[in-house]
Amino acid sequence: MCVTVRMLACALLIGAAGICAAGAQPATESPDLARALALRELVPVRTWLAANPDADSAEAWRVRVALARIDAPDQAGRWVADALDRHPDDAGLLLQQAAIELDAMDADDGRFERMRQARAVGRLLERVLELDPDHPEGLTAAIGFHREVPRIAGGRAERTGPWVERLEVVAPAQAEFVRYESAEQEGQLDDAGRALDRAIALDPLQRPEWRSRRAALEGQRGNVEPAIDALETLVEARPGYAPAWFELGRWSASSEHDPARGIEALERYVLMDRWPGDPSLARALVHLATLKTRAGDAEGARRALAQARILEPGLFEASDS
């Protein structure tokens, strides 16, 4: 369930904000939170919240919770509880609560706890769609949840058909992205690429995440050089989007290129803020060790692997055994 958790958590970070653009605006017009999160350009959001510290609208609370999930994840649960006390029927806040539950699942090693939390997420998503049957992010999250979560934890894949049909009407880009995820998980990489191309062409937010995934998909298909070229273009256009730097380093480690560019990319990544769903620091360090070995820096490679082992011992369990 771990991969599913990360994918849904990442999608919900932006998805929980998506309703802001369509929902009621406070007296002082606020920035587009969904776009700010998609592009990781949070200065306008932080500035607006600082100028409206006492705002009590649902939108203001969505901003607070979204920032807490990035800046102080251990406090995000308290923030969303306070928000829902004031606005119990706000779909965006309920989606944020689902995202926080998914964060907890990703961190929790107990199978019983994961199943309990998964069922709680399923109930939250059902409530979102009760409140707003056409909520694009609610539909997307519900489809992903019921397709990927086992029945024992509340998943019901047979329920997703009508949601997919509705998503095609209310958010065609997200419907194509759902098709991409399904095709990729089934190993149908050509179909996945075509669906993701359609999603990118239709995407109103111009998400760098989708472009990063498109480049990674080329790498998975064995087209490593085009993947690196696409990632170079992406990090130049969106230098604040951390996962693109990780992907650039990852695929550089899989190529015969001079390792210097990949080392630079990963060293930058390890210093950047990581958001829910981002590749772990330990994985970046493993790729960095590969590149440093190729560059002749055996001591640098050793240090990177030692740090990775401390941060995430599970990465090495299979090879150790």
Backbone as numpy.savetxt, mean C-alpha at the origin, in Angstrom:
# Nx Ny Nz CAx CAy CAz Cx Cy Cz
-1.73 -15.56 4.63 -2.56 -14.36 4.63 -1.70 -13.10 4.63
-0.37 -13.25 4.81 0.50 -12.10 5.01 0.54 -11.17 3.80
0.70 -11.76 2.57 0.75 -10.92 1.37 -0.56 -10.17 1.19
-1.67 -10.87 1.41 -2.97 -10.22 1.29 -3.08 -9.05 2.25
-2.63 -9.25 3.48 -2.69 -8.18 4.48 -1.95 -6.95 3.99
-0.73 -7.12 3.48 0.05 -5.96 3.05 -0.61 -5.25 1.87
-1.13 -6.03 0.92 -1.74 -5.42 -0.26 -2.98 -4.63 0.12
-3.84 -5.21 0.98 -5.05 -4.52 1.37 -4.73 -3.30 2.23
-3.75 -3.44 3.14 -3.41 -2.32 4.01 -2.89 -1.14 3.21
-2.07 -1.41 2.22 -1.53 -0.35 1.37 -2.66 0.33 0.60
-3.56 -0.47 0.03 -4.66 0.11 -0.74 -5.58 0.95 0.14
-5.82 0.49 1.37 -6.75 1.19 2.24 -6.19 2.50 2.76
-4.88 2.64 2.81 -4.31 3.91 3.27 -4.81 5.05 2.41
-4.77 4.86 1.10 -5.29 5.88 0.19 -6.81 5.77 0.08
-7.31 4.55 0.06 -8.74 4.35 -0.11 -9.57 5.00 0.96
-9.08 4.98 2.20 -9.83 5.59 3.29 -9.93 7.09 3.13
-9.03 7.66 2.35 -9.07 9.10 2.12 -9.87 9.45 0.88
-10.14 8.47 0.03 -10.73 8.76 -1.26 -12.08 9.45 -1.17
-12.83 9.16 -0.11 -14.14 9.76 0.03 -14.05 11.25 0.31
-12.87 11.73 0.74 -12.74 13.14 1.10 -13.06 14.05 -0.07
-12.62 13.66 -1.25 -12.83 14.54 -2.40 -14.31 14.66 -2.75
-15.05 13.59 -2.49 -16.47 13.59 -2.86 -17.37 14.03 -1.72
-16.90 13.90 -0.48 -17.71 14.22 0.67 -17.82 15.71 0.91
-18.57 16.08 1.94 -18.76 17.48 2.27 -17.46 18.12 2.71
-17.25 19.36 2.30 -16.04 20.08 2.64 -16.30 20.97 3.85
-15.29 21.15 4.73 -15.44 22.09 5.83 -15.43 23.52 5.30
-15.65 24.45 6.21 -15.76 25.84 5.79 -14.51 26.32 5.07
-13.34 25.93 5.59 -12.08 26.27 4.93 -11.71 25.11 4.03
-11.61 25.35 2.74 -11.38 24.26 1.79 -10.06 23.57 2.10
-10.09 22.25 2.13 -8.90 21.47 2.47 -8.28 20.89 1.21
-7.02 20.47 1.30 -6.39 19.83 0.15 -6.99 18.45 -0.11
-6.72 17.91 -1.26 -7.21 16.58 -1.65 -6.35 15.54 -0.94
-6.88 14.97 0.14 -6.11 14.02 0.95 -5.76 12.77 0.15
-6.70 12.28 -0.64 -6.43 11.07 -1.41 -5.25 11.27 -2.36
-5.23 12.40 -3.04 -4.12 12.67 -3.96 -2.81 12.88 -3.20
-2.89 13.59 -2.07 -1.68 13.82 -1.27 -1.08 12.49 -0.81
-1.93 11.56 -0.40 -1.43 10.26 0.04 -0.91 9.45 -1.15
-1.60 9.52 -2.27 -1.16 8.76 -3.44 0.22 9.19 -3.90
0.47 10.51 -3.87 1.74 11.04 -4.35 2.77 11.21 -3.23
2.35 10.96 -1.99 3.19 11.15 -0.80 3.70 12.58 -0.71
2.80 13.48 -0.95 3.09 14.91 -0.84 2.17 15.47 0.25
2.62 15.39 1.49 1.76 15.65 2.63 1.87 17.06 3.19
2.79 17.87 2.68 2.96 19.21 3.24 1.65 20.01 3.21
0.91 20.03 2.09 -0.35 20.80 2.09 -1.35 20.29 3.13
-1.39 18.97 3.33 -2.31 18.38 4.31 -1.91 18.78 5.72
-0.62 18.68 6.01 -0.14 19.05 7.35 -0.36 20.54 7.61
-0.13 21.35 6.59 -0.31 22.79 6.74 -1.77 23.13 7.03
-2.67 22.48 6.29 -4.10 22.72 6.50 -4.52 22.31 7.90
-4.06 21.13 8.37 -4.45 20.67 9.70 -3.88 21.58 10.78
-2.66 22.06 10.59 -2.07 22.98 11.56 -2.86 24.28 11.64
-3.43 24.70 10.52 -4.22 25.93 10.50 -5.63 25.72 11.02
-6.05 24.46 11.15 -7.41 24.14 11.64 -7.33 23.08 12.74
-6.59 23.36 13.82 -6.33 22.33 14.83 -7.57 21.86 15.57
-8.61 22.68 15.61 -9.82 22.31 16.36 -10.95 21.82 15.47
-10.67 21.65 14.18 -11.73 21.19 13.27 -12.26 19.84 13.72
-13.58 19.71 13.74 -14.20 18.48 14.25 -15.01 17.77 13.17
-14.83 18.15 11.92 -15.55 17.48 10.84 -14.99 16.08 10.63
-15.78 15.24 9.96 -15.29 13.89 9.64 -14.04 13.97 8.78
-14.01 14.94 7.88 -12.85 15.07 7.01 -11.59 15.38 7.81
-11.70 16.30 8.78 -10.54 16.63 9.60 -10.05 15.41 10.36
-10.98 14.61 10.84 -10.57 13.40 11.56 -9.96 12.37 10.62
-10.44 12.30 9.39 -9.79 11.39 8.43 -8.34 11.81 8.21
-8.10 13.12 8.14 -6.74 13.61 7.99 -5.89 13.21 9.20
-6.41 13.44 10.40 -5.66 13.11 11.61 -5.30 11.62 11.67
-6.28 10.78 11.36 -6.04 9.34 11.44 -5.04 8.90 10.38
-5.18 9.42 9.16 -4.25 9.05 8.09 -2.82 9.43 8.47
-2.63 10.62 9.03 -1.29 11.04 9.42 -0.78 10.23 10.60
-1.66 9.88 11.53 -1.23 9.06 12.66 -0.77 7.69 12.20
-1.46 7.13 11.21 -1.07 5.80 10.73 0.31 5.82 10.10
0.71 6.98 9.57 2.04 7.13 8.98 3.06 7.52 10.04
2.72 8.51 10.86 3.69 9.10 11.79 3.81 8.35 13.10
2.69 7.82 13.60 2.67 7.19 14.92 1.69 6.03 14.91
2.05 4.92 14.24 1.11 3.81 14.08 0.57 3.27 15.40
1.35 3.34 16.46 0.88 2.82 17.75 -0.24 3.67 18.34
-0.41 4.88 17.84 -1.47 5.76 18.32 -2.68 5.84 17.37
-2.54 5.24 16.21 -3.59 5.38 15.20 -4.91 4.78 15.67
-4.85 3.66 16.39 -6.07 3.05 16.90 -6.84 3.97 17.82
-6.12 4.70 18.68 -6.78 5.64 19.59 -7.43 6.78 18.81
-6.72 7.28 17.79 -7.25 8.38 16.99 -8.53 7.96 16.27
-8.52 6.76 15.67 -9.71 6.36 14.91 -10.87 6.07 15.85
-10.58 5.58 17.06 -11.66 5.37 18.03 -12.30 6.70 18.42
-11.46 7.70 18.68 -11.99 9.03 19.00 -12.81 9.59 17.83
-12.29 9.38 16.61 -12.99 9.90 15.44 -14.36 9.25 15.27
-14.41 7.93 15.47 -15.68 7.22 15.28 -16.66 7.50 16.41
-16.17 7.89 17.57 -17.09 8.35 18.61 -17.88 9.56 18.14
-17.20 10.43 17.36 -17.84 11.66 16.87 -18.61 11.43 15.57
-18.08 10.53 14.73 -18.68 10.32 13.40 -18.79 8.81 13.14
-19.71 8.14 13.85 -19.75 6.67 13.78 -20.14 6.10 12.43
-20.77 6.88 11.58 -21.24 6.37 10.29 -20.49 6.97 9.11
-19.25 7.36 9.33 -18.44 7.90 8.24 -17.69 6.75 7.57
-17.96 6.53 6.29 -17.37 5.38 5.59 -15.85 5.47 5.54
-15.31 6.69 5.33 -13.87 6.83 5.27 -13.19 6.45 6.57
-13.77 6.84 7.70 -13.20 6.48 9.00 -13.30 4.98 9.25
-14.40 4.38 8.83 -14.52 2.92 8.99 -13.48 2.19 8.14
-13.21 2.71 6.95 -12.14 2.11 6.14 -10.78 2.28 6.83
-10.57 3.43 7.47 -9.31 3.61 8.18 -9.20 2.64 9.36
-10.31 2.39 10.04 -10.28 1.40 11.11 -9.93 0.02 10.55
-10.50 -0.32 9.38 -10.15 -1.59 8.76 -8.66 -1.66 8.43
-8.11 -0.55 7.95 -6.69 -0.52 7.62 -5.85 -0.73 8.87
-6.24 -0.13 9.98 -5.49 -0.29 11.22 -5.58 -1.73 11.72
-6.74 -2.36 11.57 -6.86 -3.78 11.92 -5.93 -4.62 11.06
-5.82 -4.28 9.77 -4.93 -5.02 8.88 -3.47 -4.82 9.28
-3.11 -3.61 9.70 -1.75 -3.38 10.20 -1.46 -4.32 11.36
-2.43 -4.46 12.27 -2.24 -5.32 13.43 -2.09 -6.78 13.01
-2.86 -7.20 11.98 -2.72 -8.56 11.48 -1.33 -8.81 10.94
-0.77 -7.84 10.24 0.55 -8.00 9.65 1.61 -8.15 10.73
1.38 -7.50 11.88 2.36 -7.54 12.96 2.14 -8.71 13.91
0.99 -9.35 13.85 0.61 -10.38 14.82 1.01 -11.76 14.31
1.71 -12.53 15.16 2.13 -13.87 14.77 1.13 -14.95 15.17
0.09 -14.60 15.90 -0.85 -15.61 16.37 -1.94 -15.90 15.37
-2.12 -17.17 15.00 -3.11 -17.54 13.99 -4.52 -17.18 14.45
-4.82 -17.45 15.72 -6.16 -17.14 16.24 -6.42 -15.65 16.15
-5.44 -14.85 16.54 -5.62 -13.40 16.49 -5.83 -12.93 15.06
-5.09 -13.51 14.12 -5.24 -13.09 12.73 -6.65 -13.38 12.23
-7.19 -14.55 12.57 -8.55 -14.87 12.13 -9.57 -13.94 12.76
-9.38 -13.66 14.04 -10.30 -12.75 14.72 -10.27 -11.37 14.08
-9.07 -10.89 13.80 -8.94 -9.56 13.20 -9.48 -9.54 11.77
-9.27 -10.66 11.05 -9.80 -10.72 9.68 -11.32 -10.63 9.68
-11.96 -11.34 10.60 -13.42 -11.25 10.67 -13.87 -9.83 11.01
-13.11 -9.17 11.89 -13.45 -7.78 12.24 -13.34 -6.87 11.02
-12.30 -7.09 10.20 -12.15 -6.31 8.98 -13.33 -6.56 8.04
-13.71 -7.81 7.89 -14.84 -8.14 7.03 -16.11 -7.42 7.47
-16.35 -7.38 8.77 -17.55 -6.69 9.27 -17.47 -5.18 8.99
-16.29 -4.61 9.15 -16.13 -3.18 8.87 -16.42 -2.87 7.40
-15.90 -3.73 6.51 -16.13 -3.49 5.08 -17.61 -3.64 4.72
-18.28 -4.59 5.35 -19.72 -4.72 5.12 -20.46 -3.46 5.56
-20.04 -2.89 6.69 -20.69 -1.68 7.17 -20.46 -0.51 6.21
-19.24 -0.41 5.68 -18.95 0.65 4.70 -19.91 0.57 3.53
-20.12 -0.64 3.01 -20.97 -0.79 1.84 -22.45 -0.68 2.18
-22.81 -0.92 3.44 -24.18 -0.61 3.86 -24.42 0.89 3.82
-23.42 1.65 4.28 -23.55 3.11 4.30 -23.48 3.71 2.91
-22.63 3.14 2.07 -22.43 3.69 0.72 -22.13 2.54 -0.24
-23.16 1.94 -0.85 -22.95 0.79 -1.73 -22.07 1.08 -2.93
-21.89 2.35 -3.28 -21.08 2.72 -4.45 -19.72 3.29 -4.05
-19.31 3.10 -2.82 -18.02 3.64 -2.36 -16.90 2.88 -3.09
-16.14 3.55 -3.98 -15.14 2.83 -4.79 -14.11 2.08 -3.96
-13.57 2.74 -2.93 -12.54 2.09 -2.13 -13.13 0.99 -1.26
-14.37 1.19 -0.81 -15.03 0.12 -0.06 -15.25 -1.11 -0.93
-15.69 -0.88 -2.17 -15.88 -2.00 -3.09 -14.55 -2.71 -3.38
-13.51 -1.91 -3.65 -12.20 -2.50 -3.95 -11.70 -3.33 -2.79
-11.81 -2.78 -1.58 -11.32 -3.50 -0.40 -12.14 -4.76 -0.14
-13.45 -4.67 -0.31 -14.29 -5.84 -0.07 -13.99 -6.96 -1.07
-13.77 -6.59 -2.33 -13.42 -7.59 -3.35 -12.11 -8.28 -2.97
-11.09 -7.48 -2.64 -9.81 -8.05 -2.27 -9.91 -8.94 -1.04
-10.65 -8.48 -0.05 -10.79 -9.26 1.18 -11.44 -10.61 0.91
-12.58 -10.60 0.24 -13.32 -11.86 0.08 -12.68 -12.80 -0.95
-11.88 -12.26 -1.85 -11.17 -13.15 -2.78 -9.98 -13.82 -2.12
-9.33 -13.14 -1.19 -8.04 -13.61 -0.70 -8.05 -14.19 0.70
-8.99 -13.78 1.52 -9.01 -14.27 2.90 -9.73 -15.62 2.93
-9.18 -16.63 3.61 -9.80 -17.95 3.66 -11.20 -17.91 4.27
-12.00 -18.89 3.92 -13.37 -18.96 4.44 -13.39 -19.01 5.96
-12.42 -19.69 6.54 -12.40 -19.83 7.99 -12.24 -18.48 8.68
-11.67 -17.50 7.95 -11.48 -16.16 8.50 -12.51 -15.18 7.96
-13.52 -15.68 7.26 -14.62 -14.81 6.83 -14.68 -14.51 5.35
-13.74 -14.99 4.55 -13.74 -14.71 3.12 -14.82 -15.48 2.38
-15.48 -14.83 1.45 -16.53 -15.46 0.65 -16.36 -14.99 -0.80
-15.55 -15.68 -1.57 -15.24 -15.24 -2.94 -16.49 -15.14 -3.80
-17.49 -15.96 -3.53 -18.69 -15.97 -4.37 -19.50 -14.67 -4.25
-19.19 -13.86 -3.27 -19.93 -12.61 -3.07 -19.41 -11.48 -3.95
-18.27 -11.65 -4.57 -17.59 -10.50 -5.18 -18.13 -10.10 -6.55
-18.85 -10.99 -7.24 -19.28 -10.69 -8.60 -20.05 -9.38 -8.74
-21.10 -9.16 -7.96 -21.85 -7.89 -8.07 -21.00 -6.67 -7.72
-20.06 -6.84 -6.81 -19.19 -5.70 -6.44 -18.27 -5.34 -7.61
-17.75 -6.35 -8.29 -16.89 -6.07 -9.45 -17.69 -5.33 -10.52
-18.91 -5.79 -10.77 -19.75 -5.13 -11.78 -20.02 -3.67 -11.39
-20.28 -3.43 -10.11 -20.55 -2.05 -9.68 -19.29 -1.20 -9.77
-18.14 -1.78 -9.44 -16.89 -1.04 -9.48 -16.56 -0.63 -10.92
-16.90 -1.46 -11.88 -16.67 -1.10 -13.28 -17.40 0.17 -13.66
-18.53 0.43 -13.01 -19.33 1.62 -13.30 -18.80 2.84 -12.55
-18.55 2.69 -11.25 -18.23 3.86 -10.42 -16.74 4.21 -10.42
-15.87 3.24 -10.71 -14.42 3.51 -10.69 -13.72 2.55 -11.64
-13.78 2.82 -12.95 -13.20 1.89 -13.93 -11.71 1.61 -13.71
-10.96 2.62 -13.29 -9.53 2.40 -13.08 -9.30 1.36 -11.98
-10.06 1.47 -10.90 -9.89 0.51 -9.81 -10.39 -0.88 -10.20
-11.41 -0.94 -11.05 -11.85 -2.24 -11.54 -10.75 -2.92 -12.34
-10.04 -2.16 -13.17 -8.92 -2.73 -13.92 -7.80 -3.15 -12.99
-7.57 -2.37 -11.94 -6.52 -2.74 -11.00 -6.87 -4.05 -10.28
-8.14 -4.23 -9.95 -8.58 -5.49 -9.35 -8.30 -6.65 -10.30
-8.57 -6.44 -11.60 -8.27 -7.49 -12.59 -6.77 -7.78 -12.65
-5.98 -6.72 -12.60 -4.53 -6.91 -12.60 -4.09 -7.77 -11.42
-4.55 -7.44 -10.22 -4.13 -8.20 -9.03 -4.53 -9.67 -9.16
-5.73 -9.93 -9.63 -6.19 -11.30 -9.79 -5.34 -12.05 -10.80
-5.07 -11.43 -11.95 -4.27 -12.10 -12.97 -2.84 -12.33 -12.50
-2.27 -11.37 -11.81 -0.89 -11.54 -11.32 -0.81 -12.69 -10.34
-1.76 -12.77 -9.42 -1.73 -13.84 -8.42 -1.92 -15.21 -9.06
-2.59 -15.25 -10.20 -2.77 -16.52 -10.91 -1.62 -16.82 -11.87
-0.61 -15.94 -11.89 0.54 -16.15 -12.76 0.31 -15.79 -14.21
-0.81 -15.11 -14.52 -1.12 -14.71 -15.90 -0.55 -13.31 -16.13
0.76 -13.24 -16.32 1.45 -11.95 -16.30 1.12 -11.09 -17.51
0.88 -11.69 -18.66 0.51 -10.88 -19.83 -0.84 -10.20 -19.60
-1.81 -10.96 -19.10 -3.13 -10.39 -18.79 -3.00 -9.33 -17.70
-2.15 -9.60 -16.72 -1.94 -8.63 -15.63 -1.39 -7.32 -16.17
-0.44 -7.41 -17.09 0.15 -6.21 -17.66 -0.86 -5.39 -18.44
-1.70 -6.07 -19.22 -2.71 -5.34 -19.99 -3.73 -4.65 -19.07
-4.15 -5.35 -18.02 -5.11 -4.75 -17.09 -4.49 -3.56 -16.36
-3.23 -3.69 -15.97 -2.58 -2.59 -15.26 -2.35 -1.40 -16.17
-2.05 -1.64 -17.44 -1.94 -0.54 -18.40 -3.26 0.22 -18.51
-4.36 -0.52 -18.56 -5.66 0.14 -18.63 -5.94 0.93 -17.34
-5.59 0.35 -16.20 -5.80 1.05 -14.93 -5.01 2.35 -14.88
-3.75 2.31 -15.30 -2.91 3.50 -15.29 -3.48 4.58 -16.22
-3.94 4.16 -17.39 -4.49 5.13 -18.35 -5.74 5.80 -17.82
-6.50 5.12 -16.97 -7.76 5.65 -16.45 -7.62 6.31 -15.08
-6.46 6.20 -14.46 -6.27 6.58 -13.06 -6.37 8.09 -12.84
-7.39 8.58 -12.11 -7.50 10.03 -11.88 -6.45 10.56 -10.92
-5.89 9.70 -10.08 -4.89 10.16 -9.11 -3.46 10.07 -9.64
-3.28 9.39 -10.77 -1.93 9.19 -11.34 -0.98 8.61 -10.29
-1.42 7.52 -9.71 -0.68 6.89 -8.62 0.69 6.40 -9.06
1.77 6.82 -8.40 3.08 6.22 -8.70 3.14 4.75 -8.29
2.30 4.35 -7.33 2.28 2.94 -6.93 1.99 2.04 -8.12
1.01 2.42 -8.94 0.63 1.56 -10.06 1.74 1.52 -11.10
2.42 2.63 -11.30 3.54 2.65 -12.25 4.71 1.83 -11.73
4.94 1.89 -10.43 5.99 1.06 -9.84 5.67 -0.42 -9.99
4.41 -0.77 -9.77 4.01 -2.17 -9.95 4.14 -2.60 -11.41
3.86 -1.68 -12.33 3.98 -2.03 -13.75 5.43 -2.35 -14.10
6.35 -1.55 -13.56 7.77 -1.82 -13.80 8.17 -3.16 -13.19
7.71 -3.41 -11.95 8.04 -4.67 -11.30 7.48 -5.86 -12.07
6.31 -5.68 -12.68 5.72 -6.75 -13.47 6.60 -7.08 -14.67
7.19 -6.06 -15.30 8.13 -6.32 -16.39 9.32 -7.13 -15.88
9.80 -6.78 -14.70 10.90 -7.56 -14.13 10.52 -9.02 -13.91
9.31 -9.24 -13.41 8.84 -10.61 -13.20 8.75 -11.38 -14.52
8.45 -10.69 -15.59 8.36 -11.34 -16.90 9.73 -11.55 -17.53
10.79 -11.14 -16.83 12.14 -11.32 -17.33 12.69 -10.12 -18.09
11.89 -9.06 -18.18 12.32 -7.85 -18.89 12.93 -6.86 -17.90
14.10 -7.21 -17.39 14.69 -6.44 -16.29 15.14 -5.06 -16.75
15.73 -4.97 -17.93 16.22 -3.67 -18.40 15.08 -2.66 -18.57
13.96 -3.03 -19.24 12.84 -2.08 -19.30 12.29 -1.72 -17.92
12.31 -2.68 -17.00 11.84 -2.38 -15.65 12.70 -1.31 -15.00
14.01 -1.45 -15.14 14.92 -0.46 -14.55 14.74 0.90 -15.21
14.60 0.90 -16.53 14.39 2.18 -17.23 13.12 2.88 -16.75
12.04 2.11 -16.59 10.77 2.69 -16.15 10.88 3.23 -14.73
11.62 2.51 -13.89 11.79 2.96 -12.51 12.67 4.20 -12.44
13.67 4.28 -13.28 14.50 5.49 -13.34 13.64 6.70 -13.68
12.74 6.53 -14.65 11.85 7.62 -15.03 10.93 7.99 -13.87
10.43 6.97 -13.16 9.48 7.22 -12.08 10.13 7.95 -10.90
11.34 7.51 -10.49 11.95 8.18 -9.34 12.37 9.61 -9.68
12.64 9.86 -10.95 12.95 11.24 -11.34 11.70 12.11 -11.23
10.55 11.55 -11.63 9.30 12.31 -11.59 8.72 12.39 -10.19
8.85 11.31 -9.41 8.26 11.24 -8.07 9.31 10.76 -7.06
10.30 11.61 -6.75 11.39 11.17 -5.87 10.94 10.86 -4.45
9.77 11.33 -4.04 9.29 11.04 -2.70 8.58 9.72 -2.55
8.38 9.00 -3.66 7.67 7.73 -3.58 8.68 6.62 -3.28
8.80 6.28 -2.02 9.87 5.40 -1.56 9.89 4.02 -2.22
8.75 3.32 -2.39 8.83 1.98 -2.96 9.48 1.91 -4.35
9.39 3.00 -5.12 10.04 2.98 -6.43 11.56 2.88 -6.28
12.12 3.52 -5.26 13.56 3.40 -5.00 13.92 1.97 -4.61
13.05 1.33 -3.80 13.28 -0.08 -3.46 13.27 -0.94 -4.71
12.26 -0.76 -5.56 12.15 -1.58 -6.77 13.35 -1.35 -7.69
13.81 -0.10 -7.78 14.97 0.18 -8.62 16.19 -0.58 -8.10
16.38 -0.59 -6.78 17.49 -1.37 -6.22 17.30 -2.86 -6.37
16.08 -3.30 -6.16 15.78 -4.74 -6.27 16.09 -5.28 -7.66
15.62 -4.56 -8.69 15.83 -5.07 -10.04 17.25 -4.80 -10.52
17.90 -3.79 -9.99 19.32 -3.60 -10.29 20.12 -4.78 -9.76
19.71 -5.30 -8.60 20.39 -6.46 -8.03 20.20 -7.71 -8.89
19.16 -7.71 -9.74 18.88 -8.85 -10.62 19.45 -8.65 -12.01
20.19 -7.58 -12.22 20.70 -7.27 -13.55 22.23 -7.36 -13.56
22.78 -7.14 -14.73 24.24 -7.13 -14.87 24.79 -5.70 -14.92
23.94 -4.73 -14.58 24.36 -3.33 -14.59 25.47 -3.08 -13.58
26.16 -1.97 -13.76 27.03 -1.45 -12.72 26.18 -1.31 -11.46
26.61 -1.87 -10.35 25.75 -1.87 -9.16 25.62 -0.52 -8.48
26.36 0.47 -8.90 26.38 1.75 -8.19 24.99 2.38 -8.09
24.21 2.34 -9.19 22.90 2.98 -9.18 21.95 2.25 -8.23
22.01 0.93 -8.22 21.16 0.17 -7.31 21.54 0.42 -5.86
22.83 0.51 -5.58 23.28 0.82 -4.22 22.76 2.18 -3.78
22.89 3.15 -4.67 22.40 4.49 -4.36 20.90 4.48 -4.07
20.14 3.73 -4.88 18.69 3.68 -4.71 18.33 3.05 -3.36
18.97 1.95 -3.00 18.61 1.27 -1.76 19.10 2.04 -0.54
20.26 2.65 -0.64 20.74 3.47 0.48 19.80 4.65 0.70
19.23 5.17 -0.36 18.24 6.23 -0.21 16.98 5.67 0.43
16.54 4.51 -0.03 15.31 3.92 0.49 15.39 3.68 2.00
16.51 3.16 2.49 16.59 2.82 3.91 16.52 4.07 4.79
16.78 5.23 4.22 16.71 6.48 4.99 15.35 7.17 4.88
14.48 6.68 3.99 13.18 7.30 3.78 12.15 6.74 4.77
11.09 7.52 5.01 9.99 7.03 5.81 9.29 5.91 5.06
8.99 4.83 5.78 8.25 3.73 5.18 6.81 3.74 5.69
5.90 3.55 4.77 4.47 3.59 5.07 3.93 2.17 5.18
2.75 2.00 5.77 2.14 0.66 5.81 2.10 0.03 4.42
2.54 -1.21 4.34 2.54 -1.92 3.07 3.82 -1.79 2.29
4.74 -0.89 2.68 6.01 -0.74 1.97 6.92 -1.94 2.21
7.85 -2.22 1.28 8.83 -3.28 1.51 9.62 -3.01 2.79
9.96 -4.08 3.48 10.63 -3.92 4.77 12.08 -3.46 4.58
12.59 -2.84 5.63 13.98 -2.42 5.64 14.90 -3.62 5.49
14.54 -4.74 6.10 15.38 -5.93 6.02 15.52 -6.42 4.57
14.43 -6.41 3.83 14.50 -6.86 2.43 15.37 -5.93 1.60
15.27 -4.63 1.88 16.13 -3.69 1.17 17.60 -3.96 1.48
17.90 -4.30 2.71 19.28 -4.56 3.11 19.83 -5.83 2.45
18.96 -6.83 2.26 19.40 -8.05 1.57 19.79 -7.73 0.13
18.96 -6.96 -0.57 19.31 -6.57 -1.94 20.56 -5.69 -1.96
20.69 -4.85 -0.96 21.87 -3.99 -0.87 23.12 -4.84 -0.70
23.03 -5.90 0.09 24.17 -6.78 0.28 24.58 -7.44 -1.04
23.58 -7.84 -1.84 23.88 -8.44 -3.14 24.66 -7.46 -4.02
24.19 -6.22 -4.05 24.85 -5.21 -4.89 26.25 -4.87 -4.37
26.39 -4.79 -3.07 27.70 -4.47 -2.51 28.69 -5.61 -2.76
28.22 -6.83 -2.72 29.09 -7.97 -3.05 29.58 -7.85 -4.49
28.64 -7.52 -5.40 29.02 -7.37 -6.80 29.98 -6.20 -7.02
29.86 -5.19 -6.15 30.74 -4.02 -6.28 32.09 -4.25 -5.60
32.29 -5.42 -4.99 33.56 -5.72 -4.34 33.66 -5.23 -2.92
32.54 -4.79 -2.33 32.54 -4.30 -0.95 32.04 -5.40 -0.03
32.90 -6.36 0.27 32.50 -7.51 1.07 32.11 -7.10 2.49
32.82 -6.14 3.06 32.50 -5.72 4.41 31.16 -5.00 4.46
30.88 -4.16 3.47 29.58 -3.49 3.41 28.45 -4.50 3.26
28.67 -5.53 2.45 27.67 -6.57 2.28 27.43 -7.32 3.59
28.51 -7.61 4.31 28.37 -8.32 5.58 27.56 -7.50 6.58
27.84 -6.20 6.66 27.11 -5.34 7.59 25.63 -5.27 7.23
25.33 -5.16 5.93 23.94 -5.08 5.51 23.18 -6.36 5.87
23.80 -7.52 5.65 23.14 -8.78 5.99 22.98 -8.94 7.49
23.96 -8.51 8.25 23.86 -8.60 9.71 22.71 -7.75 10.22
22.54 -6.56 9.67 21.44 -5.69 10.07 20.09 -6.30 9.67
20.04 -6.88 8.46 18.80 -7.51 8.00 18.43 -8.67 8.90
19.41 -9.46 9.32 19.14 -10.62 10.17 18.58 -10.18 11.53
19.07 -9.08 12.04 18.56 -8.56 13.31 17.13 -8.07 13.16
16.88 -7.36 12.08 15.56 -6.76 11.87 14.49 -7.80 11.55
14.84 -8.82 10.79 13.82 -9.77 10.31 14.44 -11.16 10.17
14.63 -11.84 11.30 15.25 -13.16 11.25 14.53 -14.15 10.34
13.21 -13.99 10.20 12.44 -14.92 9.38 12.86 -14.94 7.93
13.48 -13.88 7.44 13.96 -13.86 6.05 15.01 -14.94 5.81
15.68 -15.35 6.87 16.83 -16.24 6.70 16.54 -17.66 7.17
15.35 -17.90 7.73 15.09 -19.21 8.31 15.17 -20.33 7.30
14.59 -20.12 6.10 14.61 -21.18 5.09 16.03 -21.50 4.67
16.84 -20.46 4.41 18.21 -20.72 3.95 19.04 -21.31 5.08
18.79 -20.90 6.33 19.55 -21.44 7.44 19.27 -22.94 7.62
18.01 -23.32 7.40 17.66 -24.74 7.58 18.25 -25.59 6.46
